[in-house]
Amino acid sequence: MRNSFKSKEPEQLQRGKEFQRIVQKDYGKNSNGGGVEIEKHVSFELLEKVRQKSGRMDIFISDLENGYVTIMEIKATDWDRIKSKNIKRNLYRHSRQLYRYIDKYMDVDELEVCPAMVYPKAPSKEGLRELVEQLAMDNYCFPVYWYDEIRTE
């Protein structure tokens, strides 16, 4: 007899998936076929320093005519809820995922890469937005975008 018990996904994971669906739908709908791929599968087999075999980018925008690609990762992080001592650690974890894709396209495909990280909204705590943006750019070399400020709907 099969176990009919289904474990429910944690609320944080559900929220993250829902935010990702919203952003991907927006980009897909408004790209007019402009080289946007949603959930693009990527092989890391030619990258010795990456242990995992493959990954799935949230949004991939190809402009091969001009020799570059844009890689966007979507995170439903609520920075106001992150403890101060964990801000750098969270950005580091986000950057590690993003850089697997960047390394693949730069090292293997020899293309220029424009990275981006998309979060739902800027934090409201004083100075936190500037801190997150500065740490992301200075420490990990990726810009942060706040979806509520860039959405196209």
C-alpha positions as CSV (number, residue, x, y, z in Angstrom):
1,M,0.0,0.0,0.0
2,R,1.4,3.4,-1.0
3,N,1.8,6.1,1.6
4,S,-0.8,8.7,0.8
5,F,0.8,11.2,3.1
6,K,2.3,14.1,1.0
7,S,4.7,16.4,2.8
8,K,3.8,20.0,2.2
9,E,6.5,22.3,0.9
10,P,7.8,24.8,3.4
11,E,6.1,28.2,3.0
12,Q,9.4,29.9,2.2
13,L,9.9,27.5,-0.8
14,Q,6.3,28.0,-2.0
15,R,6.7,31.8,-1.8
16,G,10.0,31.5,-3.7
17,K,8.5,29.4,-6.5
18,E,5.5,31.7,-6.8
19,F,7.7,34.8,-7.1
20,Q,9.8,33.0,-9.7
21,R,6.7,32.1,-11.7
22,I,5.6,35.8,-11.7
23,V,8.9,37.2,-12.8
24,Q,9.4,34.6,-15.5
25,K,5.9,35.1,-16.8
26,D,6.5,38.8,-17.0
27,Y,9.8,38.5,-18.8
28,G,8.5,35.8,-21.2
29,K,5.4,37.8,-22.0
30,N,7.2,41.0,-22.7
31,S,10.3,39.8,-24.5
32,N,8.7,39.6,-27.9
33,G,10.9,36.6,-28.7
34,G,14.0,38.7,-28.0
35,G,16.2,35.7,-27.1
36,V,14.6,35.1,-23.6
37,E,14.6,31.6,-22.3
38,I,12.9,30.6,-19.1
39,E,14.3,27.7,-17.0
40,K,17.2,27.1,-19.4
41,H,19.1,23.9,-18.6
42,V,22.9,24.2,-18.5
43,S,25.5,21.5,-18.5
44,F,28.6,22.0,-16.2
45,E,30.5,18.9,-17.5
46,L,33.3,21.0,-19.0
47,L,33.9,23.0,-15.8
48,E,36.2,21.0,-13.6
49,K,35.7,23.2,-10.6
50,V,31.9,22.6,-10.5
51,R,30.8,19.4,-8.9
52,Q,27.3,19.3,-10.1
53,K,26.6,18.1,-13.6
54,S,23.9,20.6,-14.6
55,G,21.7,23.5,-13.5
56,R,18.7,25.5,-14.5
57,M,18.9,29.2,-15.0
58,D,15.8,31.2,-14.1
59,I,16.1,33.6,-17.0
60,F,18.6,33.6,-19.9
61,I,18.8,36.3,-22.5
62,S,20.9,35.6,-25.5
63,D,22.4,38.3,-27.7
64,L,24.9,36.3,-29.6
65,E,25.0,38.8,-32.5
66,N,26.8,41.1,-30.1
67,G,28.7,38.3,-28.3
68,Y,27.0,38.4,-24.9
69,V,24.3,36.7,-22.7
70,T,22.4,37.9,-19.7
71,I,21.8,35.6,-16.8
72,M,19.2,36.5,-14.2
73,E,18.6,34.6,-11.0
74,I,15.4,35.2,-9.1
75,K,15.3,35.0,-5.3
76,A,12.3,35.8,-3.1
77,T,14.5,37.0,-0.3
78,D,12.9,39.4,2.1
79,W,16.0,41.3,3.3
80,D,14.1,43.0,6.1
81,R,13.7,39.5,7.7
82,I,17.4,38.5,7.4
83,K,19.5,38.9,10.5
84,S,22.3,41.4,10.0
85,K,24.9,38.7,10.6
86,N,23.5,36.6,7.8
87,I,23.4,39.3,5.0
88,K,26.9,38.5,3.6
89,R,26.3,34.8,3.9
90,N,23.1,35.0,1.9
91,L,24.6,37.1,-0.8
92,Y,27.5,34.7,-1.0
93,R,25.2,31.7,-1.5
94,H,23.3,33.6,-4.2
95,S,26.5,34.5,-5.9
96,R,27.8,30.9,-5.9
97,Q,24.8,29.8,-7.9
98,L,25.0,32.7,-10.3
99,Y,28.7,32.2,-10.9
100,R,28.3,28.6,-11.9
101,Y,26.4,29.9,-14.9
102,I,28.7,32.8,-15.5
103,D,31.7,30.5,-15.5
104,K,30.1,28.2,-18.0
105,Y,29.4,31.0,-20.5
106,M,32.7,32.8,-20.0
107,D,35.1,29.9,-19.7
108,V,33.5,27.3,-22.0
109,D,31.5,29.4,-24.6
110,E,33.8,32.4,-24.4
111,L,31.0,34.9,-24.3
112,E,30.6,38.1,-22.3
113,V,28.1,37.8,-19.4
114,C,25.8,40.3,-17.9
115,P,24.7,38.9,-14.5
116,A,21.7,40.1,-12.5
117,M,19.9,39.1,-9.3
118,V,16.2,39.9,-8.9
119,Y,14.6,40.3,-5.5
120,P,10.9,41.2,-4.9
121,K,11.4,44.6,-3.3
122,A,14.0,46.8,-1.7
123,P,14.3,46.5,2.1
124,S,12.6,49.2,4.1
125,K,15.2,49.2,7.0
126,E,17.3,52.3,6.8
127,G,20.5,51.8,5.0
128,L,19.8,48.1,4.2
129,R,19.1,48.6,0.5
130,E,22.4,50.4,0.0
131,L,24.2,47.7,2.0
132,V,22.8,44.8,0.0
133,E,23.4,46.6,-3.4
134,Q,27.0,47.6,-2.4
135,L,28.0,44.2,-1.0
136,A,26.5,42.4,-4.1
137,M,28.4,44.7,-6.5
138,D,31.7,45.2,-4.5
139,N,32.1,41.6,-3.2
140,Y,30.4,39.5,-5.9
141,C,30.2,41.8,-9.0
142,F,26.5,41.4,-9.7
143,P,23.9,44.1,-9.7
144,V,20.7,43.8,-7.7
145,Y,17.3,44.6,-9.1
146,W,14.1,45.1,-7.2
147,Y,11.2,43.6,-9.1
148,D,8.6,46.0,-7.8
149,E,10.7,48.8,-9.5
150,I,11.5,47.0,-12.8
151,R,8.4,45.0,-13.5
152,T,6.8,45.6,-16.9
153,E,3.1,44.9,-16.0
